[in-house]
Structure formats: C-alpha cells, structure tokens
Amino acid sequence: MEHVRQEINKTVEQLVRTLKERLGPALQSLTLIGSAVTDDFVAGKSDINSVLVVDKVNNGILSSLSQIGPSMGRKRLRAPLLMTPAYIERSCDVFAVEWLDFQAFHHTICGQDPFVSLTFSKEDVRLQCERQFKSLQIQLQQGYINSAEKKHAIAALLTNVAKELAPYLRAMLWLRDSNRPACLINTFDQVKTLFSVDMDAFKTAYSFRYRRLHESAEQIRGLFVQASDVIESLSGIADQWRA
C-alpha cells in the first residue's frame, strides 16, 4: 500500500479488507489499473479502476460483490474487472491491447501480479488497433449525427474518444518498440513525433474533461474534422504496418 497514491490510499485499503472478509481464499489478487496509477489521475473526479482475480467466478462471488457495489460507487471505486488466471492467460490474443496496457501501468496491492509474465503477438496487437481505429471512425460519425451539431455534445464525444484512444496509441508505440508514456498528453506527443500524426485536436478534447467549454460551436466543429482525420490516419498506419 505504500506505493498507492495518498489521495486514495485509505479507500483502497478499506476495499482490500472488505474483499478479504467477503471472498476469503477465493481472492487471488487485486490490481489497480487506469488513471489511478498514472499522472492523469484527478483527485475527487477520476474513478478508481481495478482487476480482481479470483479462483473461480460464480454467482456467490457476484452476489457478494454486488452487495458492496453502492458503497464502492460513493467512493469512486468502479466495479472491478472480475477475472480468473486462466481467463487472463487465454485472452492474450483477443485482449492483447488491454492486457499489454495493464502490464505496463498497474499496481498489484494484494496477491501475485497477474500481468507481469504475459507475452503478446505483435500481429494480435496490430489487428486489434486497426479494428479499434476503424470502429472509432464509425463512432465519431454516429456521434456527430446524434449530436444535432450541439457543441457540448460534440465536445463530450471527442473527449470520450480521446480517453478511449489511450491504450491503442500506447500499443502503436509498443509495435514500434518506442517508449510508452503513462500520461496521455505525453502519449499524444510521442505519437505525433513517431508517426507524424498531429494529435493536437485530441489534446484539446482531453482538456475538456474537467473544465468549462469556452470554445465556439465553429471551433468545436473544426476540432471534430481534425479528430476525424487523425483517426483515419491512425487506421491507415495500423492497416499498413508490418513487423
């Protein structure tokens, strides 16, 4: 617990105690992931995400966890990602990007580290990146249609996509054997440098998370066009990438 950031230390410590009491020997490990272990964390606003590994997922465990769900939510503890060791090991192909990101940025606070020994295929990672970028192209288009061109709706759409991009951008850097920054803003900069893709639209969109929107409707629509071009470029890079 000494490595857990001070703002959430007591909350996480209480979670560990509760899980040990409720799950007993079924509990194998609890690992913090996401912004809770990076510089993107904002105290009082960012959620605390985790992976909970148990020996076997059953209705008894689900029922036990559901009973503490409301209290976890009040402390900004998101429902943990519930997994078994076998599930993690056998999902290194379909969840290559997610596991790769968890491996790079996590902190196991209880039990054995479930990600440290995992290995990944570059083709699995590349294919998942390509699929995600192409999905985001559709997501942006649908979101814009649903927005009725209201600037706050478009801004929220761009912010969500910016956050979704994080593990996939870091995966693209991994494919090129490059450094993977933990901070998303630095990740945008690294991608811009390595792939010559201007990520400024998403840097701006990411800044909308916890501030008032001062940009005009015209500026927001301009950001949308730039962001769409970025996703298209990333999709093309992932599609054409070869080891």
GITA-V736098 format. One line per field, one symbol per residue. ss: DSSP state (@ for helix, = for strand, . for the rest). psi: psi as a letter, one per 20 degrees, with the letter a starting at -180 (. if undefined). Layout:
BEGIN
ss: ???
psi: ???
END
This chain:
BEGIN
ss: .....@@@@@@@@@@@@@@@@@@@@@=======@@@@..........=======....@@@@@@@@@.@@@@@@..=...===.@@@@@......@@@@@@@@@..=====..........@@@@@@@@@@@@@@@@@@@@@@@@@@...@@@@@@@@@@@@@@@@@@@@@@@@@........@@@@@@@@@@@@....@@@@@@@..........@@@@@@@@@@@@@@@@@@@@@@@@...
psi: iiipqhhjghghghggggghghhcihphqppprbiijriipopihqqoqrpoprhpprhggggghhhjgghghhjkoqpqoprrhhgghjjighkggghggghhnrooipaqoiihjqqqphhgggghggggghhhgggggghgghikkphhggghghgghghhhghhghhhhhhjkrqoqhphghggghggghilpojhghgghhiigkrqoiqrhghghhhggggghghgghghghhipq.
END
